């Protein structure tokens, strides 16, 4: 409703199909004001000849512009002069009458001038608003186009790494190229989803649900139940999203490849906010960590990447055994994320 009122005000003064319609309506308004003033004659004290005519001048100027407003001002002045200024039913040129008409004319001129200036300012404001809207739309289109191109470039780099893999005979090098290609493809795939021009954050639950479902689908495993638990109405800032996505992807892939390599099971992703800290856990019910596992001396590239990304977020990444069996990959972040 408010937006409709704004649009109506922006269209003022109204541009009627035929200009004389505005003068016709102004005449009707003046006659209505004359009738109201005549009916109110009994209840009103002597004087106040212009009391019902000022609103007509203001309304006419507001709806139809300066010229119909001037016309309404002149017509209302003549009607009040003839019918309500003594001696009535005549156009008397007594000095007192002329003084009253002069004050009426000054008030009418001021009213029409103010309405005209306000409408000009409102018109300029409407133009600026429309220009700003067009610029915002162009900015959003350019932003999405930039994101599209960046994402495509990342996908191209990932494809080039996959092609380069065919010319590498060393198994370790092949695996490194496969991992790098998969990580680049992941960043390219999700970058379009993570950022928007308004800077609004991502809903954490939807973000984690979509991300983990993609990772599980990419693994080709249908014997693993994956669940996500996160608070409602919790958002994630865009500059945090890519790093968290990579960390969660590494944790889920690690649970699939090392925790549940030969049997089905479950992976639970949970996020909790308490005491100014965000705790993200990726828990599996697999075979757990080796007895001699030491995260400080691990040579796993995925673990080192997760640690580095967590430090960039002013957080901490850890991998620990679960009391119920399996392993827990934990990311601790400050609540500002």
C-alpha positions in Angstrom: 0.0 0.0 0.0 2.8 2.4 0.9 4.5 1.7 -2.4 1.3 2.4 -4.3 1.0 5.7 -2.6 4.6 6.6 -3.4 4.0 5.8 -7.1 0.9 7.9 -7.2 2.7 10.9 -5.6 5.5 10.4 -8.2 3.0 10.8 -11.0 1.7 14.2 -9.8 0.6 16.5 -11.3 -1.6 14.1 -13.2 -1.3 14.2 -17.0 -4.9 13.9 -18.3 -5.7 12.9 -21.8 -7.1 16.3 -22.6 -5.9 19.4 -20.8 -9.4 21.0 -20.5 -10.4 18.1 -18.3 -8.3 19.5 -15.5 -10.1 22.9 -15.8 -13.4 21.2 -15.8 -12.7 19.2 -12.7 -11.3 22.4 -11.1 -14.6 24.1 -11.8 -16.5 21.2 -10.3 -14.3 21.4 -7.1 -15.0 25.2 -6.9 -18.8 24.7 -7.2 -18.6 22.0 -4.5 -16.7 24.4 -2.2 -19.4 27.0 -2.9 -22.1 24.6 -1.9 -20.3 23.6 1.2 -19.8 27.3 2.2 -23.5 28.0 1.6 -24.6 25.1 3.7 -22.2 26.1 6.5 -23.5 29.7 6.5 -26.0 29.0 9.3 -23.4 27.5 11.7 -20.6 29.9 10.9 -20.1 33.4 12.3 -20.0 36.4 10.1 -17.0 36.5 7.8 -14.7 33.7 6.7 -15.6 34.0 3.0 -12.7 31.9 1.8 -12.8 29.1 4.4 -14.0 26.4 2.0 -12.1 27.6 -1.1 -8.5 27.3 0.1 -8.6 23.5 0.2 -9.9 23.5 -3.4 -7.0 25.6 -4.6 -4.5 23.3 -2.8 -6.2 20.1 -4.1 -6.4 21.4 -7.7 -2.7 22.5 -7.7 -1.7 19.2 -6.1 -3.5 17.0 -8.6 -3.3 19.0 -11.9 -0.5 21.5 -11.6 0.1 25.3 -11.5 -2.2 26.5 -14.3 -5.3 24.7 -13.1 -4.4 25.8 -9.6 -4.3 29.4 -10.6 -7.6 29.0 -12.5 -9.1 27.5 -9.3 -7.7 30.3 -7.2 -9.2 33.0 -9.4 -12.5 31.3 -9.7 -12.8 30.7 -6.0 -11.8 34.3 -5.3 -14.5 35.6 -7.6 -17.2 33.2 -6.1 -16.3 34.2 -2.5 -16.2 37.9 -3.4 -19.6 37.8 -5.1 -21.5 35.6 -2.7 -19.9 36.0 0.8 -18.2 39.4 1.0 -20.6 42.2 1.9 -22.3 43.8 0.1 -23.2 40.4 -1.4 -24.3 39.6 -4.9 -22.1 42.4 -6.3 -18.4 43.0 -7.0 -17.8 45.9 -4.6 -14.4 47.7 -4.8 -14.4 48.9 -1.2 -10.8 49.3 0.1 -11.6 46.7 2.9 -12.8 44.2 0.2 -9.7 44.8 -1.9 -7.5 44.3 1.1 -9.2 41.0 2.0 -8.8 39.9 -1.6 -5.2 40.9 -1.6 -4.5 38.7 1.4 -6.4 35.9 -0.2 -4.3 36.2 -3.4 -1.1 36.2 -1.4 -2.1 33.0 0.5 -3.1 31.3 -2.8 0.1 32.3 -4.5 2.2 30.9 -1.7 0.2 27.7 -1.6 0.6 27.1 -5.4 4.3 28.0 -5.3 5.0 25.7 -2.5 3.1 22.8 -4.1 4.9 23.4 -7.4 8.3 23.4 -5.8 7.5 20.3 -3.8 6.4 18.5 -6.9 9.5 19.5 -8.8 11.6 18.2 -6.0 9.6 15.0 -5.9 10.0 14.6 -9.7 13.7 14.9 -9.4 13.7 12.4 -6.5 11.7 10.0 -8.6 14.2 10.3 -11.5 17.1 9.7 -9.1 15.4 6.7 -7.6 14.8 5.2 -11.0 18.4 5.9 -12.0 19.6 4.2 -8.8 17.4 1.2 -9.5 18.7 0.9 -13.0 22.3 1.2 -11.7 21.6 -1.4 -9.0 20.2 -3.8 -11.6 23.3 -3.3 -13.9 25.6 -3.8 -10.9 23.9 -7.0 -10.0 24.0 -8.2 -13.6 27.7 -7.4 -13.8 28.4 -9.0 -10.5 26.7 -12.3 -11.6 28.5 -12.1 -14.9 31.8 -11.7 -13.0 31.0 -14.6 -10.7 30.0 -16.7 -13.7 33.3 -16.0 -15.5 35.4 -16.6 -12.4 33.6 -19.9 -11.8 34.0 -20.9 -15.4 37.7 -20.1 -15.2 38.1 -22.2 -12.1 36.3 -25.1 -13.9 38.7 -24.7 -16.9 41.7 -24.8 -14.6 40.3 -28.0 -13.0 39.7 -29.5 -16.4 43.3 -28.6 -17.5 44.7 -30.4 -14.4 42.6 -33.4 -15.2 44.0 -33.4 -18.8 47.5 -33.0 -17.5 47.0 -36.1 -15.3 46.8 -38.3 -18.3 50.4 -37.5 -19.1 51.7 -38.3 -15.6 52.8 -41.8 -14.8 53.6 -41.4 -11.1 50.7 -42.6 -8.9 51.4 -40.0 -6.2 51.5 -37.2 -8.7 48.2 -38.4 -10.3 46.6 -38.4 -6.9 47.8 -34.9 -6.2 46.5 -33.6 -9.5 43.2 -35.4 -8.9 42.9 -33.7 -5.5 43.8 -30.3 -6.8 41.3 -30.6 -9.7 38.5 -31.7 -7.4 39.2 -28.8 -5.0 39.2 -26.2 -7.8 36.0 -27.7 -9.3 34.4 -27.5 -5.9 35.3 -23.8 -5.4 34.1 -23.0 -8.9 30.8 -24.9 -8.4 29.9 -23.2 -5.2 31.3 -19.7 -5.8 28.1 -18.7 -7.6 26.1 -19.7 -4.6 28.2 -18.1 -1.9 28.2 -14.4 -2.9 25.6 -11.9 -3.8 25.9 -8.1 -4.5 23.9 -7.2 -1.4 26.5 -8.8 0.9 23.9 -10.9 2.7 25.1 -14.0 4.4 24.3 -17.6 3.6 21.8 -19.6 5.7 24.1 -22.1 7.4 21.7 -25.0 7.5 20.8 -24.8 3.8 24.5 -24.2 2.9 25.7 -27.2 4.8 22.9 -29.4 3.6 23.5 -28.6 -0.1 27.3 -28.8 0.2 27.4 -32.2 2.0 24.8 -33.7 -0.3 27.0 -32.7 -3.3 30.1 -34.2 -1.7 28.2 -37.5 -0.9 26.8 -37.6 -4.5 30.2 -37.0 -6.0 31.6 -40.0 -4.0 29.1 -42.3 -5.6 28.2 -43.9 -2.2 24.6 -44.7 -1.5 25.1 -46.7 1.6 26.0 -43.7 3.8 23.3 -41.7 5.7 24.3 -38.1 6.1 22.5 -35.7 8.4 22.9 -32.0 9.1 21.9 -30.2 12.3 22.3 -26.4 12.6 20.3 -23.6 14.4 17.6 -21.8 12.5 18.1 -18.3 11.1 21.8 -18.5 11.5 23.8 -16.8 8.6 27.3 -17.2 7.4 29.3 -14.2 6.1 30.4 -14.6 2.4 34.1 -14.2 3.2 33.8 -17.2 5.5 31.8 -19.5 3.3 34.5 -20.7 0.8 37.0 -21.6 3.5 34.3 -23.4 5.6 33.1 -25.2 2.4 36.6 -26.5 1.7 37.1 -27.6 5.4 33.7 -29.4 5.5 34.3 -31.0 2.1 37.7 -32.3 3.3 36.2 -33.6 6.5 33.3 -35.4 4.8 35.6 -36.9 2.1 38.0 -38.1 4.8 35.1 -39.7 6.7 34.0 -41.5 3.5 37.4 -42.6 2.2 39.1 -43.4 5.5 36.4 -43.9 8.1 33.9 -45.8 5.9 35.9 -47.2 3.0 34.4 -50.6 2.7 31.0 -50.5 4.5 28.0 -48.3 5.0 27.5 -46.0 8.0 26.5 -42.5 8.9 28.0 -39.1 8.9 26.5 -36.3 11.1 27.4 -32.6 10.6 26.4 -30.4 13.5 26.9 -26.8 14.2 26.5 -25.2 17.6 26.9 -21.6 18.9 27.7 -21.2 22.5 29.9 -18.9 24.7 30.9 -16.7 21.8 32.2 -19.7 19.7 30.9 -21.6 16.7 31.7 -25.3 16.9 31.3 -27.3 13.7 31.6 -31.1 14.0 31.7 -33.7 11.3 31.2 -37.1 13.0 31.3 -40.6 11.5 30.8 -44.0 12.9 33.6 -45.6 10.9 36.7 -47.4 12.0 38.2 -44.3 13.7 41.7 -43.0 13.8 44.8 -45.1 13.9 46.3 -45.7 17.4 49.5 -43.8 16.5 47.7 -40.9 14.8 49.3 -37.6 15.6 47.6 -34.6 13.9 50.6 -32.4 14.5 52.8 -34.7 12.4 50.3 -35.8 9.8 51.4 -35.5 6.2 47.9 -35.5 4.9 47.4 -32.6 2.4 43.7 -32.3 3.2 44.5 -32.0 6.9 47.1 -29.3 6.3 44.8 -27.4 4.1 42.0 -27.5 6.7 44.5 -26.3 9.4 45.6 -23.4 7.2 42.1 -22.4 6.3 41.0 -22.5 9.9 43.9 -20.2 10.9 42.8 -17.8 8.2 39.4 -17.6 9.9 41.1 -17.1 13.3 39.8 -20.5 14.2 41.2 -24.0 14.9 40.7 -27.3 13.2 41.2 -30.6 15.0 40.7 -34.3 14.4 39.9 -36.6 17.3 38.4 -40.0 18.1 34.7 -40.2 19.0 33.7 -41.8 22.3 31.1 -43.9 20.3 33.6 -45.0 17.8 34.6 -43.3 14.6 36.2 -39.9 14.4 35.3 -36.2 14.8 36.6 -33.4 12.7 36.0 -30.2 14.6 36.2 -26.6 13.5 36.2 -23.9 16.2 35.4 -20.3 15.0 34.8 -17.0 16.7 31.1 -16.1 16.7 31.6 -13.1 14.5 31.8 -15.5 11.5 
